[in-house]
Amino acid sequence: MERAQQELMGVLLEALYARGLLSRATYLGAMDLVRSGMDVPAFFRYPVCPAKEAEQGGYP
């Protein structure tokens, strides 16, 4: 799963860079962090919570 998360972050960074929203230095630095196994944001760690559980505050 960690590899998939790294690939997803790489694709997102590449898309931002391609649209001119990141400088080259920022893009390269962020990609280095992704490749080094940085801690992935919490929203990538948890599965989607079913709507019924979400209404009851069932997020982990």
C-alpha positions in Angstrom: 0.0 0.0 0.0 2.9 2.4 0.8 4.1 2.1 -2.8 0.7 3.0 -4.2 0.6 6.0 -1.9 4.0 7.1 -3.1 2.9 6.7 -6.7 -0.3 8.7 -6.1 1.6 11.5 -4.5 4.1 11.5 -7.4 1.3 11.8 -10.0 -0.3 14.6 -8.0 2.9 16.5 -7.8 3.7 16.0 -11.5 0.2 17.3 -12.4 0.7 20.4 -10.3 4.2 21.0 -11.8 2.9 20.5 -15.4 0.2 23.1 -14.8 2.9 25.6 -13.6 1.6 25.6 -10.0 5.0 24.5 -8.5 8.4 25.7 -9.2 11.0 23.2 -10.5 12.9 23.4 -7.2 9.7 22.8 -5.1 8.7 19.9 -7.4 12.1 18.2 -7.2 12.2 18.6 -3.4 8.8 17.2 -2.9 9.5 14.3 -5.2 12.7 13.6 -3.2 10.5 13.5 0.0 8.0 11.1 -1.7 10.8 8.8 -2.8 12.4 8.8 0.6 9.3 7.3 2.2 8.0 10.3 3.9 5.0 9.9 6.2 1.9 10.0 4.0 -1.0 12.4 5.1 -3.6 10.8 7.3 -6.4 10.9 4.7 -4.5 8.3 2.7 -4.2 5.9 5.6 -7.9 5.3 6.3 -10.4 3.5 4.1 -13.5 5.3 3.1 -16.1 5.2 5.8 -19.6 4.1 4.8 -22.2 6.9 5.0 -24.1 5.4 7.9 -20.9 5.3 10.1 -19.9 8.8 9.0 -23.2 10.1 10.2 -22.6 8.6 13.6 -19.0 9.9 13.8 -17.5 6.5 13.0 -14.3 7.6 11.5 -11.2 6.1 13.2 
